[in-house]
């Protein structure tokens, strides 16, 4: 089981701030593919991965990063300065 957290418009599209996911995904990209296939709201949230960032156990990562040993995955839009 992995805790998956959603922030900003990702949370708004999915309708949840977090959930526990039972997954056999090897990488973040595999997890995204599983989530996309669940239903339309997930497909909408993950439609354009270029507009998303991911953190694994609170460390920025790539979508190709392995999930082995990871307890928490967070998806969020890029941060902007100002």
C-alpha positions in Angstrom: 0.0 0.0 0.0 1.2 3.5 -0.9 -0.3 6.8 0.3 -1.0 9.0 -2.7 -1.5 12.7 -2.1 -3.0 15.2 -4.5 -2.5 18.9 -4.3 -4.0 22.0 -6.0 -5.9 21.4 -9.2 -4.9 17.7 -9.2 -6.9 17.3 -5.9 -9.8 19.3 -7.4 -10.0 17.1 -10.5 -9.8 13.8 -8.6 -12.0 15.0 -5.6 -9.7 13.6 -2.9 -6.8 15.1 -1.0 -5.2 11.6 -0.4 -5.9 7.9 -0.7 -4.2 4.6 0.1 -3.5 2.6 -3.1 -2.8 -1.1 -3.4 -0.5 -1.2 -6.4 1.9 -3.5 -8.1 3.4 -0.6 -10.1 7.1 -0.6 -10.5 7.5 3.1 -11.3 5.7 6.3 -10.9 4.7 6.2 -14.6 3.2 2.7 -14.0 1.2 4.1 -11.0 -0.1 6.9 -13.1 -1.2 4.5 -15.8 -3.1 2.5 -13.2 -4.7 5.6 -11.8 -5.7 6.9 -15.3 -7.5 3.7 -16.0 -9.7 3.9 -12.9 -12.1 6.5 -14.2 -12.4 9.8 -16.1 -11.6 12.1 -13.2 -8.1 10.4 -12.9 -7.6 10.5 -16.6 -8.3 14.2 -16.6 -6.0 14.9 -13.7 -3.1 12.9 -15.3 -3.8 14.0 -19.0 -0.6 16.1 -19.3 2.3 14.9 -17.2 4.3 17.9 -18.3 2.1 20.0 -16.1 2.8 17.8 -13.0 5.5 17.2 -10.5 5.9 14.2 -8.3 7.6 13.7 -4.9 8.4 10.3 -3.4 8.6 10.4 0.4 8.8 14.2 0.2 11.7 14.2 -2.3 11.3 15.4 -5.9 11.5 12.6 -8.4 10.9 11.8 -12.0 8.0 9.8 -13.4 10.5 7.0 -14.3 11.5 6.6 -10.6 11.0 3.2 -9.0 8.4 2.8 -6.3 10.2 0.0 -4.3 10.2 0.9 -0.7 8.3 4.2 -1.2 5.6 5.0 1.4 4.2 8.2 -0.1 3.7 9.6 -3.6 2.6 13.2 -4.0 1.4 14.8 -7.2 1.3 18.6 -7.6 1.6 21.3 -10.3 5.0 23.1 -10.6 5.6 25.8 -8.1 5.8 29.3 -9.3 7.7 32.2 -7.8 6.5 35.6 -7.0 
